[in-house]
Amino acid sequence: MSSTLYIHLGKILNNLNAVKNKVGEEVTCMAVVKDEAYGHGILPVAEFLKDKVDWFCTAKLDEAVSLRENGIENEILVFEIPPVGREQEYKSYNITASISDLSVFERLIPDTKAHLHFDTGMFRLGMLPDQVSEASQKMANHSLNYTGIYTHFANSDVKDHPRVKEQLSTFRSIRAEFPDALMTHTANSGAIFYYGEEDLYYDAVRPGVCLYGYAPGEDEIPELEPVLEWKSNLVQVKKILKGEMVGYGSRWTASEDGWIGVVPVGYADGIFRGLTNGFQVELNGTLADEVGTISMDYFMVFVKGQKPDIGDEVVILRNKDLSADLWAKKMGTIPYEITTVLSPKIKRVYLDQ
């Protein structure tokens, strides 16, 4: 293998405990493991967490079915609108559907578990506030197993954003129209850590990116530890002289003599080409600059002084000075995108500690 991802499961537990310390033990944790647990591996992560959380949340029905077929018995909420023609699977696999559109009431099989999902200002999935009366009527007319109600915040990754309070106020008005017994949840990672004073934890919270060690926004959360570590090895080492140029387009020129180490990882593995000349790795205990255009299967590093050896270990991602947060800032994106695009072809090794 050209590289290996090491997933430190014990750090997920650390991050889960940080969530529980914020919300209290009486609040249910619904661990979000969608999209391969943000690139970390949905089945190993769920297997590790199954006796530590009550619920899992997935983006797609396929993910939930896979969890069931691999022995996961926790309650599972699927965010997507139920795919037409697959309604029976929710009932057969004991999976909770999201009712995000009025049409879903009529399609689901009787007694299917369901959570009402209202759009309070995100304008993505969810029923709108002016559909509350119609939703209530359909709820009365269709004998589903209604167990929860929720919304999703658009701006909770930013501290003190007025839209969070606006959405929360809208949701409170909606919530008052439905039975008290419904499990209520609104808080994603940002709301958990940035908006606890707003009394929005309700019965459950949905920790997502924070479980994997990243803050949802610019404000750091020191309790969190990145779970993922990415390593490779040098496959070639060569001398470079001052003035010589590296990579496609000759976009980097050596300012002094040194060594070029070739790492067999590129944008096909998940290192954005836009990071060219913009990140560092750890090599032999020190940081080394990536240089030259990142290609599909390789990138290069520049080393001063002593020549490195073929086979020397290269740490690509870890935490702090090698964090996905730094890549995200360079790319003008968020760490979620960095971890979710890591190629499935990369070997993953799961460590309990």
C-alpha angles and dihedrals in degrees: 000000000000093000143356134221114215112203111200102207092184088066090056087058089050090053093046089052089052088056092048091049088057100044102029130242093274092067116086118237116221103193112214109222099163122143095024091315090301089312096313098102122276099218099048092042093049091046089053094047101039094099093038101055134037099217142032125204124207133182096222138037090233090062092052093048090051090053091051093047089052094054103265108146101176119116110274128203118198115207100200124090104263109267112249111257095021100079093114091063092067090058096038095050097037092242124157116236126211115232099210096149130043091236091066093070090068097044103051120093114252114272093020111148111249142176120206111234119201126191106223097175110321092097093210119097122348143077115280124247092249089060094063095103093048091046090052091051093049090047089057093047099047120061101221125145099255108196107155152017129207150160135199128232121231098198108029091114087075121067118240095007110164093216091068091061091044092053092044091052091050092048092050090056090050093045092056090064095061135066117287091229094071112108106244126211134167109145122105122177094288094048091048095056104025105035108036091124090063094073093238102133092091113164098329144010131211109222110191125153092014090066088063094050106263132115113236092229144015095291110090122232105208094196092067124090123197109245099203129081121180121199138176138159137241112263097184138016126195139171118254126192130213110279096024117125132225136215138348111341091011089257097163128052124195111244090196141006117285145116134295117214118197118217117196095227128096146151091302085065095048107273104130114236086224089071089071110142087358113098143047136223132200115251122174092344098309135087118258127190122243106233135191129019114320107241131202097271107011146043130186134225129202119227126190124205119001117041114249120224132243107262096032111146118254120199107207103174132014126122139303107007091018098040129139084233090070092050090049093052090049090051096042091241140097132270090249089071093048095055099037094057095054104123120257087225090071111101112246123207119191120213123190095206 
